[in-house]
Each structure stands twice: as C-alpha cells, then as structure tokens.
Amino acid sequence: MAHRFERFKQVVLDFEGVAEIGQAFADELFRVFATAHPEVRLTPVNTSEAVASMVRRVMSRGARSS
C-alpha cells in the first residue's frame, strides 16, 4: 500500500468506512515505514475508535505522524 509514499512530504490516509485494521498493517505503515522515511508525515483521518487505537498502539513503539 505504501508504494511511492516516499515521493511525498505528507500522506493523508483516509480511513472513512474502515471499522478496524490489523496490527501488522498498522505496524508496517506507522512504525516500519515511518521509521524508514522520517521525512514523510503520515496523517490518518476519519478513523474509527478501533483504527485510532491501533494507530496509537503502534506509534507508541516509535513512529511519528501528525
């Protein structure tokens, strides 16, 4: 999913209509990708509480977002 995200300074990820995401998916985007590409700001929007909780969980392990 993150193919070519590194070409941008900011990527807005719209989770409208997404009830939940898996830990591996969130970890790959918000920890692994974010750590490898600190110049790219990942911004999740329209998150359900379950999605927001998973994003917070993986970000607490060392990734960054806005």
PDBQT receptor file of N, H, CA, C and O in Angstrom, charges set to zero:
ATOM      1  N   MET A   1       0.811  -1.195   0.000  1.00  0.00    +0.000 N 
ATOM      2  CA  MET A   1       0.000   0.000   0.000  1.00  0.00    +0.000 C 
ATOM      3  C   MET A   1       0.857   1.263   0.000  1.00  0.00    +0.000 C 
ATOM      4  O   MET A   1       0.471   2.262  -0.606  1.00  0.00    +0.000 OA
ATOM      5  N   ALA A   2       1.976   1.241   0.645  1.00  0.00    +0.000 N 
ATOM      6  H   ALA A   2       2.290   0.429   1.137  1.00  0.00    +0.000 HD
ATOM      7  CA  ALA A   2       2.811   2.435   0.786  1.00  0.00    +0.000 C 
ATOM      8  C   ALA A   2       3.724   2.659  -0.414  1.00  0.00    +0.000 C 
ATOM      9  O   ALA A   2       4.630   3.491  -0.358  1.00  0.00    +0.000 OA
ATOM     10  N   HIS A   3       3.493   1.925  -1.491  1.00  0.00    +0.000 N 
ATOM     11  H   HIS A   3       2.758   1.249  -1.536  1.00  0.00    +0.000 HD
ATOM     12  CA  HIS A   3       4.313   2.089  -2.690  1.00  0.00    +0.000 C 
ATOM     13  C   HIS A   3       4.269   3.545  -3.161  1.00  0.00    +0.000 C 
ATOM     14  O   HIS A   3       3.195   4.084  -3.427  1.00  0.00    +0.000 OA
ATOM     15  N   ARG A   4       5.396   4.152  -3.259  1.00  0.00    +0.000 N 
ATOM     16  H   ARG A   4       6.268   3.714  -3.043  1.00  0.00    +0.000 HD
ATOM     17  CA  ARG A   4       5.597   5.538  -3.702  1.00  0.00    +0.000 C 
ATOM     18  C   ARG A   4       5.247   6.602  -2.668  1.00  0.00    +0.000 C 
ATOM     19  O   ARG A   4       5.323   7.789  -2.986  1.00  0.00    +0.000 OA
ATOM     20  N   PHE A   5       4.872   6.239  -1.460  1.00  0.00    +0.000 N 
ATOM     21  H   PHE A   5       4.810   5.274  -1.202  1.00  0.00    +0.000 HD
ATOM     22  CA  PHE A   5       4.621   7.238  -0.419  1.00  0.00    +0.000 C 
ATOM     23  C   PHE A   5       5.864   8.092  -0.193  1.00  0.00    +0.000 C 
ATOM     24  O   PHE A   5       5.751   9.270   0.147  1.00  0.00    +0.000 OA
ATOM     25  N   GLU A   6       7.036   7.519  -0.375  1.00  0.00    +0.000 N 
ATOM     26  H   GLU A   6       7.129   6.562  -0.651  1.00  0.00    +0.000 HD
ATOM     27  CA  GLU A   6       8.283   8.248  -0.118  1.00  0.00    +0.000 C 
ATOM     28  C   GLU A   6       8.478   9.422  -1.072  1.00  0.00    +0.000 C 
ATOM     29  O   GLU A   6       9.365  10.247  -0.849  1.00  0.00    +0.000 OA
ATOM     30  N   ARG A   7       7.685   9.516  -2.113  1.00  0.00    +0.000 N 
ATOM     31  H   ARG A   7       6.965   8.846  -2.294  1.00  0.00    +0.000 HD
ATOM     32  CA  ARG A   7       7.773  10.646  -3.051  1.00  0.00    +0.000 C 
ATOM     33  C   ARG A   7       7.116  11.910  -2.519  1.00  0.00    +0.000 C 
ATOM     34  O   ARG A   7       7.261  12.977  -3.114  1.00  0.00    +0.000 OA
ATOM     35  N   PHE A   8       6.406  11.806  -1.421  1.00  0.00    +0.000 N 
ATOM     36  H   PHE A   8       6.289  10.939  -0.937  1.00  0.00    +0.000 HD
ATOM     37  CA  PHE A   8       5.644  12.927  -0.881  1.00  0.00    +0.000 C 
ATOM     38  C   PHE A   8       6.183  13.352   0.485  1.00  0.00    +0.000 C 
ATOM     39  O   PHE A   8       6.852  12.580   1.171  1.00  0.00    +0.000 OA
ATOM     40  N   LYS A   9       5.882  14.588   0.863  1.00  0.00    +0.000 N 
ATOM     41  H   LYS A   9       5.338  15.216   0.306  1.00  0.00    +0.000 HD
ATOM     42  CA  LYS A   9       6.239  15.082   2.193  1.00  0.00    +0.000 C 
ATOM     43  C   LYS A   9       5.153  14.745   3.200  1.00  0.00    +0.000 C 
ATOM     44  O   LYS A   9       5.440  14.548   4.381  1.00  0.00    +0.000 OA
ATOM     45  N   GLN A  10       3.905  14.678   2.744  1.00  0.00    +0.000 N 
ATOM     46  H   GLN A  10       3.671  14.839   1.785  1.00  0.00    +0.000 HD
ATOM     47  CA  GLN A  10       2.786  14.331   3.609  1.00  0.00    +0.000 C 
ATOM     48  C   GLN A  10       1.850  13.396   2.860  1.00  0.00    +0.000 C 
ATOM     49  O   GLN A  10       1.553  13.603   1.684  1.00  0.00    +0.000 OA
ATOM     50  N   VAL A  11       1.392  12.364   3.561  1.00  0.00    +0.000 N 
ATOM     51  H   VAL A  11       1.633  12.196   4.517  1.00  0.00    +0.000 HD
ATOM     52  CA  VAL A  11       0.429  11.415   3.018  1.00  0.00    +0.000 C 
ATOM     53  C   VAL A  11      -0.763  11.374   3.966  1.00  0.00    +0.000 C 
ATOM     54  O   VAL A  11      -0.616  11.064   5.149  1.00  0.00    +0.000 OA
ATOM     55  N   VAL A  12      -1.944  11.690   3.440  1.00  0.00    +0.000 N 
ATOM     56  H   VAL A  12      -2.064  11.942   2.480  1.00  0.00    +0.000 HD
ATOM     57  CA  VAL A  12      -3.165  11.649   4.226  1.00  0.00    +0.000 C 
ATOM     58  C   VAL A  12      -3.841  10.309   3.949  1.00  0.00    +0.000 C 
ATOM     59  O   VAL A  12      -4.178   9.991   2.808  1.00  0.00    +0.000 OA
ATOM     60  N   LEU A  13      -4.033   9.535   5.010  1.00  0.00    +0.000 N 
ATOM     61  H   LEU A  13      -3.759   9.793   5.936  1.00  0.00    +0.000 HD
ATOM     62  CA  LEU A  13      -4.661   8.218   4.904  1.00  0.00    +0.000 C 
ATOM     63  C   LEU A  13      -6.087   8.320   5.425  1.00  0.00    +0.000 C 
ATOM     64  O   LEU A  13      -6.302   8.488   6.625  1.00  0.00    +0.000 OA
ATOM     65  N   ASP A  14      -7.063   8.220   4.524  1.00  0.00    +0.000 N 
ATOM     66  H   ASP A  14      -6.888   8.083   3.549  1.00  0.00    +0.000 HD
ATOM     67  CA  ASP A  14      -8.471   8.379   4.879  1.00  0.00    +0.000 C 
ATOM     68  C   ASP A  14      -9.066   7.007   5.211  1.00  0.00    +0.000 C 
ATOM     69  O   ASP A  14      -9.171   6.141   4.343  1.00  0.00    +0.000 OA
ATOM     70  N   PHE A  15      -9.447   6.823   6.457  1.00  0.00    +0.000 N 
ATOM     71  H   PHE A  15      -9.362   7.526   7.163  1.00  0.00    +0.000 HD
ATOM     72  CA  PHE A  15      -9.995   5.555   6.924  1.00  0.00    +0.000 C 
ATOM     73  C   PHE A  15     -11.522   5.574   7.016  1.00  0.00    +0.000 C 
ATOM     74  O   PHE A  15     -12.107   4.760   7.730  1.00  0.00    +0.000 OA
ATOM     75  N   GLU A  16     -12.171   6.496   6.299  1.00  0.00    +0.000 N 
ATOM     76  H   GLU A  16     -11.696   7.157   5.719  1.00  0.00    +0.000 HD
ATOM     77  CA  GLU A  16     -13.626   6.552   6.322  1.00  0.00    +0.000 C 
ATOM     78  C   GLU A  16     -14.202   5.211   5.867  1.00  0.00    +0.000 C 
ATOM     79  O   GLU A  16     -13.819   4.677   4.827  1.00  0.00    +0.000 OA
ATOM     80  N   GLY A  17     -15.114   4.688   6.651  1.00  0.00    +0.000 N 
ATOM     81  H   GLY A  17     -15.425   5.122   7.496  1.00  0.00    +0.000 HD
ATOM     82  CA  GLY A  17     -15.753   3.417   6.323  1.00  0.00    +0.000 C 
ATOM     83  C   GLY A  17     -14.951   2.182   6.734  1.00  0.00    +0.000 C 
ATOM     84  O   GLY A  17     -15.389   1.054   6.505  1.00  0.00    +0.000 OA
ATOM     85  N   VAL A  18     -13.794   2.386   7.333  1.00  0.00    +0.000 N 
ATOM     86  H   VAL A  18     -13.438   3.301   7.519  1.00  0.00    +0.000 HD
ATOM     87  CA  VAL A  18     -12.962   1.268   7.783  1.00  0.00    +0.000 C 
ATOM     88  C   VAL A  18     -13.188   1.088   9.281  1.00  0.00    +0.000 C 
ATOM     89  O   VAL A  18     -12.869   1.972  10.076  1.00  0.00    +0.000 OA
ATOM     90  N   ALA A  19     -13.736  -0.050   9.652  1.00  0.00    +0.000 N 
ATOM     91  H   ALA A  19     -13.995  -0.768   9.006  1.00  0.00    +0.000 HD
ATOM     92  CA  ALA A  19     -14.066  -0.291  11.055  1.00  0.00    +0.000 C 
ATOM     93  C   ALA A  19     -12.844  -0.628  11.890  1.00  0.00    +0.000 C 
ATOM     94  O   ALA A  19     -12.735  -0.193  13.036  1.00  0.00    +0.000 OA
ATOM     95  N   GLU A  20     -11.924  -1.400  11.324  1.00  0.00    +0.000 N 
ATOM     96  H   GLU A  20     -12.013  -1.753  10.392  1.00  0.00    +0.000 HD
ATOM     97  CA  GLU A  20     -10.722  -1.772  12.070  1.00  0.00    +0.000 C 
ATOM     98  C   GLU A  20      -9.605  -2.142  11.103  1.00  0.00    +0.000 C 
ATOM     99  O   GLU A  20      -9.848  -2.435   9.932  1.00  0.00    +0.000 OA
ATOM    100  N   ILE A  21      -8.375  -2.123  11.616  1.00  0.00    +0.000 N 
ATOM    101  H   ILE A  21      -8.178  -1.885  12.567  1.00  0.00    +0.000 HD
ATOM    102  CA  ILE A  21      -7.206  -2.540  10.838  1.00  0.00    +0.000 C 
ATOM    103  C   ILE A  21      -6.392  -3.493  11.702  1.00  0.00    +0.000 C 
ATOM    104  O   ILE A  21      -6.463  -3.458  12.931  1.00  0.00    +0.000 OA
ATOM    105  N   GLY A  22      -5.628  -4.335  11.043  1.00  0.00    +0.000 N 
ATOM    106  H   GLY A  22      -5.571  -4.364  10.045  1.00  0.00    +0.000 HD
ATOM    107  CA  GLY A  22      -4.814  -5.293  11.770  1.00  0.00    +0.000 C 
ATOM    108  C   GLY A  22      -3.539  -4.665  12.311  1.00  0.00    +0.000 C 
ATOM    109  O   GLY A  22      -3.076  -3.630  11.831  1.00  0.00    +0.000 OA
ATOM    110  N   GLN A  23      -2.989  -5.317  13.318  1.00  0.00    +0.000 N 
ATOM    111  H   GLN A  23      -3.364  -6.158  13.708  1.00  0.00    +0.000 HD
ATOM    112  CA  GLN A  23      -1.773  -4.840  13.948  1.00  0.00    +0.000 C 
ATOM    113  C   GLN A  23      -0.624  -4.822  12.958  1.00  0.00    +0.000 C 
ATOM    114  O   GLN A  23       0.153  -3.868  12.948  1.00  0.00    +0.000 OA
ATOM    115  N   ALA A  24      -0.489  -5.850  12.121  1.00  0.00    +0.000 N 
ATOM    116  H   ALA A  24      -1.121  -6.625  12.128  1.00  0.00    +0.000 HD
ATOM    117  CA  ALA A  24       0.614  -5.920  11.161  1.00  0.00    +0.000 C 
ATOM    118  C   ALA A  24       0.536  -4.783  10.139  1.00  0.00    +0.000 C 
ATOM    119  O   ALA A  24       1.558  -4.192   9.790  1.00  0.00    +0.000 OA
ATOM    120  N   PHE A  25      -0.662  -4.478   9.663  1.00  0.00    +0.000 N 
ATOM    121  H   PHE A  25      -1.492  -4.958   9.947  1.00  0.00    +0.000 HD
ATOM    122  CA  PHE A  25      -0.860  -3.385   8.712  1.00  0.00    +0.000 C 
ATOM    123  C   PHE A  25      -0.466  -2.051   9.341  1.00  0.00    +0.000 C 
ATOM    124  O   PHE A  25       0.290  -1.275   8.756  1.00  0.00    +0.000 OA
ATOM    125  N   ALA A  26      -0.985  -1.798  10.533  1.00  0.00    +0.000 N 
ATOM    126  H   ALA A  26      -1.599  -2.428  11.009  1.00  0.00    +0.000 HD
ATOM    127  CA  ALA A  26      -0.680  -0.547  11.227  1.00  0.00    +0.000 C 
ATOM    128  C   ALA A  26       0.811  -0.443  11.534  1.00  0.00    +0.000 C 
ATOM    129  O   ALA A  26       1.409   0.619  11.361  1.00  0.00    +0.000 OA
ATOM    130  N   ASP A  27       1.403  -1.528  11.982  1.00  0.00    +0.000 N 
ATOM    131  H   ASP A  27       0.917  -2.391  12.122  1.00  0.00    +0.000 HD
ATOM    132  CA  ASP A  27       2.827  -1.537  12.313  1.00  0.00    +0.000 C 
ATOM    133  C   ASP A  27       3.671  -1.233  11.080  1.00  0.00    +0.000 C 
ATOM    134  O   ASP A  27       4.617  -0.448  11.153  1.00  0.00    +0.000 OA
ATOM    135  N   GLU A  28       3.338  -1.845   9.959  1.00  0.00    +0.000 N 
ATOM    136  H   GLU A  28       2.570  -2.483   9.900  1.00  0.00    +0.000 HD
ATOM    137  CA  GLU A  28       4.106  -1.631   8.724  1.00  0.00    +0.000 C 
ATOM    138  C   GLU A  28       4.053  -0.170   8.289  1.00  0.00    +0.000 C 
ATOM    139  O   GLU A  28       5.071   0.383   7.873  1.00  0.00    +0.000 OA
ATOM    140  N   LEU A  29       2.893   0.458   8.377  1.00  0.00    +0.000 N 
ATOM    141  H   LEU A  29       2.066   0.009   8.715  1.00  0.00    +0.000 HD
ATOM    142  CA  LEU A  29       2.773   1.857   7.962  1.00  0.00    +0.000 C 
ATOM    143  C   LEU A  29       3.312   2.835   8.995  1.00  0.00    +0.000 C 
ATOM    144  O   LEU A  29       4.169   3.663   8.685  1.00  0.00    +0.000 OA
ATOM    145  N   PHE A  30       2.816   2.743  10.214  1.00  0.00    +0.000 N 
ATOM    146  H   PHE A  30       2.120   2.071  10.467  1.00  0.00    +0.000 HD
ATOM    147  CA  PHE A  30       3.049   3.783  11.211  1.00  0.00    +0.000 C 
ATOM    148  C   PHE A  30       4.299   3.583  12.055  1.00  0.00    +0.000 C 
ATOM    149  O   PHE A  30       4.663   4.475  12.822  1.00  0.00    +0.000 OA
ATOM    150  N   ARG A  31       4.965   2.444  11.938  1.00  0.00    +0.000 N 
ATOM    151  H   ARG A  31       4.670   1.720  11.315  1.00  0.00    +0.000 HD
ATOM    152  CA  ARG A  31       6.233   2.251  12.633  1.00  0.00    +0.000 C 
ATOM    153  C   ARG A  31       7.349   1.969  11.636  1.00  0.00    +0.000 C 
ATOM    154  O   ARG A  31       8.327   2.714  11.577  1.00  0.00    +0.000 OA
ATOM    155  N   VAL A  32       7.217   0.903  10.852  1.00  0.00    +0.000 N 
ATOM    156  H   VAL A  32       6.422   0.297  10.900  1.00  0.00    +0.000 HD
ATOM    157  CA  VAL A  32       8.288   0.497   9.932  1.00  0.00    +0.000 C 
ATOM    158  C   VAL A  32       8.506   1.545   8.841  1.00  0.00    +0.000 C 
ATOM    159  O   VAL A  32       9.618   2.045   8.676  1.00  0.00    +0.000 OA
ATOM    160  N   PHE A  33       7.446   1.879   8.095  1.00  0.00    +0.000 N 
ATOM    161  H   PHE A  33       6.542   1.472   8.229  1.00  0.00    +0.000 HD
ATOM    162  CA  PHE A  33       7.588   2.871   7.019  1.00  0.00    +0.000 C 
ATOM    163  C   PHE A  33       7.998   4.217   7.592  1.00  0.00    +0.000 C 
ATOM    164  O   PHE A  33       8.913   4.855   7.072  1.00  0.00    +0.000 OA
ATOM    165  N   ALA A  34       7.334   4.659   8.654  1.00  0.00    +0.000 N 
ATOM    166  H   ALA A  34       6.590   4.141   9.076  1.00  0.00    +0.000 HD
ATOM    167  CA  ALA A  34       7.626   5.974   9.227  1.00  0.00    +0.000 C 
ATOM    168  C   ALA A  34       9.059   6.065   9.740  1.00  0.00    +0.000 C 
ATOM    169  O   ALA A  34       9.687   7.118   9.637  1.00  0.00    +0.000 OA
ATOM    170  N   THR A  35       9.573   4.982  10.284  1.00  0.00    +0.000 N 
ATOM    171  H   THR A  35       9.063   4.126  10.367  1.00  0.00    +0.000 HD
ATOM    172  CA  THR A  35      10.956   4.974  10.754  1.00  0.00    +0.000 C 
ATOM    173  C   THR A  35      11.935   5.027   9.590  1.00  0.00    +0.000 C 
ATOM    174  O   THR A  35      12.958   5.708   9.664  1.00  0.00    +0.000 OA
ATOM    175  N   ALA A  36      11.624   4.313   8.521  1.00  0.00    +0.000 N 
ATOM    176  H   ALA A  36      10.793   3.759   8.461  1.00  0.00    +0.000 HD
ATOM    177  CA  ALA A  36      12.498   4.283   7.343  1.00  0.00    +0.000 C 
ATOM    178  C   ALA A  36      12.441   5.583   6.541  1.00  0.00    +0.000 C 
ATOM    179  O   ALA A  36      13.380   5.911   5.816  1.00  0.00    +0.000 OA
ATOM    180  N   HIS A  37      11.333   6.322   6.674  1.00  0.00    +0.000 N 
ATOM    181  H   HIS A  37      10.571   6.056   7.263  1.00  0.00    +0.000 HD
ATOM    182  CA  HIS A  37      11.136   7.558   5.889  1.00  0.00    +0.000 C 
ATOM    183  C   HIS A  37      10.678   8.697   6.802  1.00  0.00    +0.000 C 
ATOM    184  O   HIS A  37       9.533   9.140   6.708  1.00  0.00    +0.000 OA
ATOM    185  N   PRO A  38      11.557   9.172   7.680  1.00  0.00    +0.000 N 
ATOM    186  CA  PRO A  38      11.148  10.207   8.643  1.00  0.00    +0.000 C 
ATOM    187  C   PRO A  38      10.769  11.535   7.989  1.00  0.00    +0.000 C 
ATOM    188  O   PRO A  38      10.146  12.381   8.630  1.00  0.00    +0.000 OA
ATOM    189  N   GLU A  39      11.132  11.726   6.737  1.00  0.00    +0.000 N 
ATOM    190  H   GLU A  39      11.638  11.039   6.216  1.00  0.00    +0.000 HD
ATOM    191  CA  GLU A  39      10.790  12.964   6.033  1.00  0.00    +0.000 C 
ATOM    192  C   GLU A  39       9.337  12.973   5.547  1.00  0.00    +0.000 C 
ATOM    193  O   GLU A  39       8.841  14.014   5.118  1.00  0.00    +0.000 OA
ATOM    194  N   VAL A  40       8.654  11.833   5.608  1.00  0.00    +0.000 N 
ATOM    195  H   VAL A  40       9.057  10.987   5.957  1.00  0.00    +0.000 HD
ATOM    196  CA  VAL A  40       7.259  11.723   5.158  1.00  0.00    +0.000 C 
ATOM    197  C   VAL A  40       6.352  11.718   6.382  1.00  0.00    +0.000 C 
ATOM    198  O   VAL A  40       6.511  10.893   7.282  1.00  0.00    +0.000 OA
ATOM    199  N   ARG A  41       5.405  12.639   6.406  1.00  0.00    +0.000 N 
ATOM    200  H   ARG A  41       5.276  13.309   5.675  1.00  0.00    +0.000 HD
ATOM    201  CA  ARG A  41       4.452  12.724   7.519  1.00  0.00    +0.000 C 
ATOM    202  C   ARG A  41       3.187  11.958   7.127  1.00  0.00    +0.000 C 
ATOM    203  O   ARG A  41       2.539  12.280   6.131  1.00  0.00    +0.000 OA
ATOM    204  N   LEU A  42       2.848  10.947   7.916  1.00  0.00    +0.000 N 
ATOM    205  H   LEU A  42       3.374  10.685   8.725  1.00  0.00    +0.000 HD
ATOM    206  CA  LEU A  42       1.632  10.166   7.701  1.00  0.00    +0.000 C 
ATOM    207  C   LEU A  42       0.530  10.734   8.584  1.00  0.00    +0.000 C 
ATOM    208  O   LEU A  42       0.706  10.870   9.795  1.00  0.00    +0.000 OA
ATOM    209  N   THR A  43      -0.608  11.065   7.978  1.00  0.00    +0.000 N 
ATOM    210  H   THR A  43      -0.752  10.954   6.995  1.00  0.00    +0.000 HD
ATOM    211  CA  THR A  43      -1.712  11.672   8.714  1.00  0.00    +0.000 C 
ATOM    212  C   THR A  43      -2.974  10.837   8.532  1.00  0.00    +0.000 C 
ATOM    213  O   THR A  43      -3.599  10.892   7.473  1.00  0.00    +0.000 OA
ATOM    214  N   PRO A  44      -3.358  10.065   9.547  1.00  0.00    +0.000 N 
ATOM    215  CA  PRO A  44      -4.613   9.311   9.447  1.00  0.00    +0.000 C 
ATOM    216  C   PRO A  44      -5.799  10.223   9.749  1.00  0.00    +0.000 C 
ATOM    217  O   PRO A  44      -5.759  11.007  10.698  1.00  0.00    +0.000 OA
ATOM    218  N   VAL A  45      -6.852  10.119   8.943  1.00  0.00    +0.000 N 
ATOM    219  H   VAL A  45      -6.884   9.482   8.172  1.00  0.00    +0.000 HD
ATOM    220  CA  VAL A  45      -8.068  10.912   9.152  1.00  0.00    +0.000 C 
ATOM    221  C   VAL A  45      -9.282   9.995   9.089  1.00  0.00    +0.000 C 
ATOM    222  O   VAL A  45      -9.218   8.888   8.556  1.00  0.00    +0.000 OA
ATOM    223  N   ASN A  46     -10.388  10.477   9.644  1.00  0.00    +0.000 N 
ATOM    224  H   ASN A  46     -10.440  11.377  10.078  1.00  0.00    +0.000 HD
ATOM    225  CA  ASN A  46     -11.658   9.749   9.642  1.00  0.00    +0.000 C 
ATOM    226  C   ASN A  46     -11.511   8.338  10.206  1.00  0.00    +0.000 C 
ATOM    227  O   ASN A  46     -12.011   7.373   9.629  1.00  0.00    +0.000 OA
ATOM    228  N   THR A  47     -10.825   8.230  11.329  1.00  0.00    +0.000 N 
ATOM    229  H   THR A  47     -10.418   9.014  11.798  1.00  0.00    +0.000 HD
ATOM    230  CA  THR A  47     -10.588   6.928  11.932  1.00  0.00    +0.000 C 
ATOM    231  C   THR A  47     -11.697   6.558  12.918  1.00  0.00    +0.000 C 
ATOM    232  O   THR A  47     -12.180   7.401  13.674  1.00  0.00    +0.000 OA
ATOM    233  N   SER A  48     -12.087   5.298  12.896  1.00  0.00    +0.000 N 
ATOM    234  H   SER A  48     -11.695   4.613  12.282  1.00  0.00    +0.000 HD
ATOM    235  CA  SER A  48     -12.983   4.786  13.946  1.00  0.00    +0.000 C 
ATOM    236  C   SER A  48     -12.153   4.692  15.222  1.00  0.00    +0.000 C 
ATOM    237  O   SER A  48     -10.930   4.817  15.173  1.00  0.00    +0.000 OA
ATOM    238  N   GLU A  49     -12.796   4.478  16.346  1.00  0.00    +0.000 N 
ATOM    239  H   GLU A  49     -13.790   4.377  16.385  1.00  0.00    +0.000 HD
ATOM    240  CA  GLU A  49     -12.047   4.354  17.594  1.00  0.00    +0.000 C 
ATOM    241  C   GLU A  49     -11.098   3.161  17.544  1.00  0.00    +0.000 C 
ATOM    242  O   GLU A  49      -9.988   3.235  18.070  1.00  0.00    +0.000 OA
ATOM    243  N   ALA A  50     -11.519   2.065  16.919  1.00  0.00    +0.000 N 
ATOM    244  H   ALA A  50     -12.421   2.005  16.491  1.00  0.00    +0.000 HD
ATOM    245  CA  ALA A  50     -10.658   0.876  16.821  1.00  0.00    +0.000 C 
ATOM    246  C   ALA A  50      -9.420   1.160  15.971  1.00  0.00    +0.000 C 
ATOM    247  O   ALA A  50      -8.318   0.741  16.325  1.00  0.00    +0.000 OA
ATOM    248  N   VAL A  51      -9.593   1.867  14.858  1.00  0.00    +0.000 N 
ATOM    249  H   VAL A  51     -10.488   2.208  14.571  1.00  0.00    +0.000 HD
ATOM    250  CA  VAL A  51      -8.450   2.222  14.000  1.00  0.00    +0.000 C 
ATOM    251  C   VAL A  51      -7.533   3.179  14.743  1.00  0.00    +0.000 C 
ATOM    252  O   VAL A  51      -6.317   2.986  14.757  1.00  0.00    +0.000 OA
ATOM    253  N   ALA A  52      -8.097   4.200  15.356  1.00  0.00    +0.000 N 
ATOM    254  H   ALA A  52      -9.084   4.357  15.344  1.00  0.00    +0.000 HD
ATOM    255  CA  ALA A  52      -7.288   5.172  16.091  1.00  0.00    +0.000 C 
ATOM    256  C   ALA A  52      -6.509   4.499  17.211  1.00  0.00    +0.000 C 
ATOM    257  O   ALA A  52      -5.347   4.832  17.445  1.00  0.00    +0.000 OA
ATOM    258  N   SER A  53      -7.130   3.565  17.898  1.00  0.00    +0.000 N 
ATOM    259  H   SER A  53      -8.074   3.295  17.708  1.00  0.00    +0.000 HD
ATOM    260  CA  SER A  53      -6.469   2.843  18.975  1.00  0.00    +0.000 C 
ATOM    261  C   SER A  53      -5.287   2.026  18.458  1.00  0.00    +0.000 C 
ATOM    262  O   SER A  53      -4.221   2.015  19.073  1.00  0.00    +0.000 OA
ATOM    263  N   MET A  54      -5.475   1.351  17.338  1.00  0.00    +0.000 N 
ATOM    264  H   MET A  54      -6.342   1.360  16.838  1.00  0.00    +0.000 HD
ATOM    265  CA  MET A  54      -4.387   0.552  16.759  1.00  0.00    +0.000 C 
ATOM    266  C   MET A  54      -3.248   1.458  16.298  1.00  0.00    +0.000 C 
ATOM    267  O   MET A  54      -2.080   1.128  16.502  1.00  0.00    +0.000 OA
ATOM    268  N   VAL A  55      -3.567   2.583  15.685  1.00  0.00    +0.000 N 
ATOM    269  H   VAL A  55      -4.516   2.851  15.518  1.00  0.00    +0.000 HD
ATOM    270  CA  VAL A  55      -2.533   3.527  15.249  1.00  0.00    +0.000 C 
ATOM    271  C   VAL A  55      -1.759   4.037  16.454  1.00  0.00    +0.000 C 
ATOM    272  O   VAL A  55      -0.529   4.073  16.427  1.00  0.00    +0.000 OA
ATOM    273  N   ARG A  56      -2.460   4.431  17.511  1.00  0.00    +0.000 N 
ATOM    274  H   ARG A  56      -3.459   4.402  17.533  1.00  0.00    +0.000 HD
ATOM    275  CA  ARG A  56      -1.782   4.887  18.734  1.00  0.00    +0.000 C 
ATOM    276  C   ARG A  56      -0.882   3.800  19.316  1.00  0.00    +0.000 C 
ATOM    277  O   ARG A  56       0.228   4.080  19.769  1.00  0.00    +0.000 OA
ATOM    278  N   ARG A  57      -1.359   2.580  19.302  1.00  0.00    +0.000 N 
ATOM    279  H   ARG A  57      -2.261   2.352  18.934  1.00  0.00    +0.000 HD
ATOM    280  CA  ARG A  57      -0.585   1.469  19.862  1.00  0.00    +0.000 C 
ATOM    281  C   ARG A  57       0.743   1.299  19.134  1.00  0.00    +0.000 C 
ATOM    282  O   ARG A  57       1.788   1.186  19.776  1.00  0.00    +0.000 OA
ATOM    283  N   VAL A  58       0.717   1.281  17.801  1.00  0.00    +0.000 N 
ATOM    284  H   VAL A  58      -0.131   1.373  17.280  1.00  0.00    +0.000 HD
ATOM    285  CA  VAL A  58       1.994   1.081  17.082  1.00  0.00    +0.000 C 
ATOM    286  C   VAL A  58       2.863   2.333  17.120  1.00  0.00    +0.000 C 
ATOM    287  O   VAL A  58       4.090   2.232  17.127  1.00  0.00    +0.000 OA
ATOM    288  N   MET A  59       2.246   3.506  17.144  1.00  0.00    +0.000 N 
ATOM    289  H   MET A  59       1.249   3.588  17.139  1.00  0.00    +0.000 HD
ATOM    290  CA  MET A  59       3.028   4.727  17.216  1.00  0.00    +0.000 C 
ATOM    291  C   MET A  59       3.739   4.862  18.560  1.00  0.00    +0.000 C 
ATOM    292  O   MET A  59       4.794   5.490  18.647  1.00  0.00    +0.000 OA
ATOM    293  N   SER A  60       3.179   4.290  19.577  1.00  0.00    +0.000 N 
ATOM    294  H   SER A  60       2.322   3.779  19.506  1.00  0.00    +0.000 HD
ATOM    295  CA  SER A  60       3.821   4.350  20.884  1.00  0.00    +0.000 C 
ATOM    296  C   SER A  60       5.117   3.542  20.905  1.00  0.00    +0.000 C 
ATOM    297  O   SER A  60       5.909   3.647  21.842  1.00  0.00    +0.000 OA
ATOM    298  N   ARG A  61       5.322   2.745  19.873  1.00  0.00    +0.000 N 
ATOM    299  H   ARG A  61       4.678   2.661  19.112  1.00  0.00    +0.000 HD
ATOM    300  CA  ARG A  61       6.548   1.952  19.736  1.00  0.00    +0.000 C 
ATOM    301  C   ARG A  61       7.604   2.664  18.918  1.00  0.00    +0.000 C 
ATOM    302  O   ARG A  61       8.636   2.071  18.605  1.00  0.00    +0.000 OA
ATOM    303  N   GLY A  62       7.374   3.938  18.557  1.00  0.00    +0.000 N 
ATOM    304  H   GLY A  62       6.536   4.420  18.811  1.00  0.00    +0.000 HD
ATOM    305  CA  GLY A  62       8.463   4.688  17.954  1.00  0.00    +0.000 C 
ATOM    306  C   GLY A  62       8.236   5.347  16.621  1.00  0.00    +0.000 C 
ATOM    307  O   GLY A  62       9.189   5.878  16.051  1.00  0.00    +0.000 OA
ATOM    308  N   ALA A  63       7.023   5.347  16.082  1.00  0.00    +0.000 N 
ATOM    309  H   ALA A  63       6.248   4.916  16.545  1.00  0.00    +0.000 HD
ATOM    310  CA  ALA A  63       6.790   6.020  14.804  1.00  0.00    +0.000 C 
ATOM    311  C   ALA A  63       6.295   7.431  15.045  1.00  0.00    +0.000 C 
ATOM    312  O   ALA A  63       6.029   7.829  16.179  1.00  0.00    +0.000 OA
ATOM    313  N   ARG A  64       6.176   8.187  13.953  1.00  0.00    +0.000 N 
ATOM    314  H   ARG A  64       6.392   7.864  13.032  1.00  0.00    +0.000 HD
ATOM    315  CA  ARG A  64       5.666   9.540  14.069  1.00  0.00    +0.000 C 
ATOM    316  C   ARG A  64       4.562   9.769  13.062  1.00  0.00    +0.000 C 
ATOM    317  O   ARG A  64       4.534   9.121  12.016  1.00  0.00    +0.000 OA
ATOM    318  N   SER A  65       3.678  10.654  13.352  1.00  0.00    +0.000 N 
ATOM    319  H   SER A  65       3.701  11.180  14.202  1.00  0.00    +0.000 HD
ATOM    320  CA  SER A  65       2.582  11.051  12.486  1.00  0.00    +0.000 C 
ATOM    321  C   SER A  65       2.118  12.408  12.968  1.00  0.00    +0.000 C 
ATOM    322  O   SER A  65       2.686  12.952  13.915  1.00  0.00    +0.000 OA
ATOM    323  N   SER A  66       1.099  12.967  12.338  1.00  0.00    +0.000 N 
ATOM    324  H   SER A  66       0.638  12.526  11.568  1.00  0.00    +0.000 HD
ATOM    325  CA  SER A  66       0.585  14.234  12.846  1.00  0.00    +0.000 C 
ATOM    326  C   SER A  66      -0.766  14.042  13.450  1.00  0.00    +0.000 C 
ATOM    327  O   SER A  66      -1.367  15.000  13.936  1.00  0.00    +0.000 OA
TER     328      SER A  66
